[in-house]
């Protein structure tokens, strides 16, 4: 923002100097009407320390609040000028004057002033004193102040003025805005009071030759490749209906934008999969964009694509997530062993008579390192359902811990408890409840 504000005066100055090459400005006894722009800096800190503090300091330039002004100047007499300026100052008003932090805001001020010079306006250098009355809007509140200060003007050519000012602003609404020091550097331009150089009569231009243009497209017939059709100059007077830079006469698809290598037609999509042939690595077979237009791969060629195949490097079965079929004898042995796991009544402590069954499972898992087992615990419906679920989880975890201690990797095992869900027998009989108090094991290889 600050860099942009510094560039504005330079741009306007260059415009002014260019304009002066063509105009002669006549000085008058009073300053002419000027419109200008300035870069400003405001020190809100120094005035707080005035009045006795030995450590009173002013802010460094980089710490001051930056801003910009537009202003109007007009001479009332040869020594007195009127000015009105609109200031925009970027500052955190809410944090400084209301005791709370806010984002930097822009304060807008309108300030009419009177300036008095000891020298006439036509002098190159002229100091001045100024005073006025200003008001503004800061962080949503209105405030007023009295600006008093001085400055120095440089009259470049009675048309362009450079103006340096410094002011002390006394606040008349201290609850909105405190006193502050204000600095301004800018320039103003006279847009009137000028004398135009006399015009020089130019000799009459010779009559232009008659140019034939039958289709009225602005391209003479002698250079128009399509003299009977309105076209564009860039294409030698030929039309281009679809605007693809290929003339209609050379365009196989004149109403669709295309490429020259396809004779003006769009890039084709041979397999109609929505991926054009230039980007399709399998342009004769429909595929997906994430595979560059090719179908989802099937690395192990088992008929199950890699996105659904849990064992994509080994041929397997669709009903086993693409993994090889697990031996039925192993499934039967694990299920039989699971049926022989016992716990103490109302406890998750494994009974010693379960060890043989659990050791059989360890043997199977060590012999088949790709096998994984889901251990699921269940109870009957007697007692509190939440306690039953907790007990079933603890029993499944106990089986998992036993297998891990026997050397089976923990990441091959999962344990969960389901309480009295999914009963396999009638909970109304003791025999049925006994069957429902069980541990099931599901073996898988994915």
LINBELGI-V610732 format. One record per residue. N is the residue number from 0. OMEGA is omega in whole degrees, -180 to 180 (none if undefined). Layout:
# LINBELGI-V610732
N;OMEGA / N;OMEGA
This chain:
# LINBELGI-V610732
0;-178 / 1;-180 / 2;179 / 3;-179 / 4;180 / 5;-179 / 6;-176 / 7;180 / 8;-180 / 9;179 / 10;-179 / 11;179 / 12;179 / 13;177 / 14;-179 / 15;-178 / 16;178 / 17;-179 / 18;-176 / 19;176 / 20;-175 / 21;-174 / 22;174 / 23;-179 / 24;-177 / 25;179 / 26;177 / 27;180 / 28;180 / 29;179 / 30;178 / 31;177 / 32;-178 / 33;170 / 34;-174 / 35;180 / 36;-177 / 37;171 / 38;-174 / 39;172 / 40;-179 / 41;178 / 42;179 / 43;-173 / 44;-173 / 45;-178 / 46;179 / 47;-175 / 48;-179 / 49;174 / 50;171 / 51;-178 / 52;-180 / 53;-180 / 54;-178 / 55;-180 / 56;172 / 57;180 / 58;170 / 59;-176 / 60;-177 / 61;180 / 62;-179 / 63;179 / 64;-179 / 65;178 / 66;180 / 67;180 / 68;164 / 69;-177 / 70;179 / 71;177 / 72;178 / 73;179 / 74;175 / 75;175 / 76;178 / 77;-177 / 78;-177 / 79;179 / 80;170 / 81;176 / 82;174 / 83;-177 / 84;176 / 85;-178 / 86;169 / 87;-174 / 88;-180 / 89;-176 / 90;177 / 91;-174 / 92;-176 / 93;-178 / 94;-173 / 95;-172 / 96;-179 / 97;174 / 98;177 / 99;-176 / 100;177 / 101;177 / 102;177 / 103;-180 / 104;176 / 105;174 / 106;-179 / 107;-178 / 108;173 / 109;-169 / 110;171 / 111;-178 / 112;173 / 113;179 / 114;180 / 115;179 / 116;173 / 117;-178 / 118;178 / 119;-176 / 120;-175 / 121;177 / 122;180 / 123;179 / 124;179 / 125;174 / 126;178 / 127;172 / 128;-177 / 129;174 / 130;-178 / 131;179 / 132;-177 / 133;177 / 134;-178 / 135;176 / 136;-177 / 137;178 / 138;176 / 139;180 / 140;-179 / 141;179 / 142;180 / 143;-179 / 144;177 / 145;179 / 146;177 / 147;180 / 148;-179 / 149;-179 / 150;-179 / 151;179 / 152;175 / 153;179 / 154;-174 / 155;-176 / 156;-176 / 157;178 / 158;-180 / 159;-179 / 160;171 / 161;-172 / 162;176 / 163;-177 / 164;170 / 165;-177 / 166;167 / 167;-178 / 168;175 / 169;-179 / 170;173 / 171;173 / 172;-174 / 173;178 / 174;178 / 175;-176 / 176;179 / 177;176 / 178;179 / 179;175 / 180;-173 / 181;180 / 182;-176 / 183;174 / 184;-179 / 185;176 / 186;-180 / 187;-174 / 188;175 / 189;-179 / 190;178 / 191;175 / 192;-174 / 193;177 / 194;-177 / 195;178 / 196;-178 / 197;180 / 198;178 / 199;-180 / 200;179 / 201;178 / 202;-179 / 203;179 / 204;178 / 205;-180 / 206;180 / 207;179 / 208;180 / 209;-179 / 210;179 / 211;178 / 212;-173 / 213;-176 / 214;174 / 215;-179 / 216;178 / 217;178 / 218;-178 / 219;-178 / 220;-176 / 221;178 / 222;-176 / 223;180 / 224;178 / 225;-172 / 226;-178 / 227;179 / 228;177 / 229;179 / 230;-180 / 231;-175 / 232;-177 / 233;180 / 234;177 / 235;174 / 236;179 / 237;-179 / 238;176 / 239;-173 / 240;-176 / 241;175 / 242;-179 / 243;177 / 244;179 / 245;-177 / 246;-178 / 247;-177 / 248;179 / 249;-173 / 250;179 / 251;178 / 252;-171 / 253;-180 / 254;177 / 255;178 / 256;-179 / 257;-178 / 258;-179 / 259;-178 / 260;174 / 261;177 / 262;177 / 263;180 / 264;178 / 265;177 / 266;-176 / 267;175 / 268;-172 / 269;-176 / 270;175 / 271;179 / 272;179 / 273;179 / 274;-174 / 275;-172 / 276;-180 / 277;-178 / 278;-174 / 279;178 / 280;177 / 281;-171 / 282;178 / 283;-180 / 284;-180 / 285;-180 / 286;-176 / 287;-179 / 288;-177 / 289;174 / 290;179 / 291;175 / 292;180 / 293;177 / 294;175 / 295;-176 / 296;175 / 297;-171 / 298;-176 / 299;175 / 300;180 / 301;179 / 302;179 / 303;-175 / 304;-172 / 305;-179 / 306;180 / 307;-174 / 308;179 / 309;178 / 310;-170 / 311;179 / 312;-180 / 313;180 / 314;-178 / 315;-174 / 316;179 / 317;-178 / 318;177 / 319;176 / 320;178 / 321;180 / 322;180 / 323;-179 / 324;178 / 325;-178 / 326;-179 / 327;-179 / 328;179 / 329;178 / 330;-178 / 331;-179 / 332;-179 / 333;178 / 334;-180 / 335;180 / 336;-179 / 337;-180 / 338;-178 / 339;177 / 340;-175 / 341;-179 / 342;173 / 343;-178 / 344;180 / 345;-174 / 346;175 / 347;179 / 348;180 / 349;176 / 350;-177 / 351;-179 / 352;177 / 353;-170 / 354;-179 / 355;-180 / 356;-179 / 357;179 / 358;176 / 359;179 / 360;178 / 361;-179 / 362;-179 / 363;-177 / 364;178 / 365;179 / 366;-178 / 367;-172 / 368;178 / 369;-180 / 370;173 / 371;-175 / 372;172 / 373;-178 / 374;-176 / 375;180 / 376;-179 / 377;176 / 378;171 / 379;-175 / 380;180 / 381;177 / 382;-177 / 383;-176 / 384;-179 / 385;179 / 386;177 / 387;-180 / 388;180 / 389;180 / 390;180 / 391;177 / 392;-180 / 393;180 / 394;177 / 395;179 / 396;179 / 397;177 / 398;179 / 399;-180 / 400;-180 / 401;-178 / 402;179 / 403;179 / 404;178 / 405;174 / 406;178 / 407;-178 / 408;-178 / 409;-179 / 410;176 / 411;-174 / 412;171 / 413;-178 / 414;178 / 415;178 / 416;-176 / 417;177 / 418;-177 / 419;177 / 420;174 / 421;179 / 422;178 / 423;180 / 424;-177 / 425;180 / 426;-179 / 427;-179 / 428;179 / 429;180 / 430;-180 / 431;180 / 432;179 / 433;179 / 434;-178 / 435;175 / 436;-168 / 437;170 / 438;177 / 439;177 / 440;178 / 441;-180 / 442;179 / 443;180 / 444;177 / 445;none
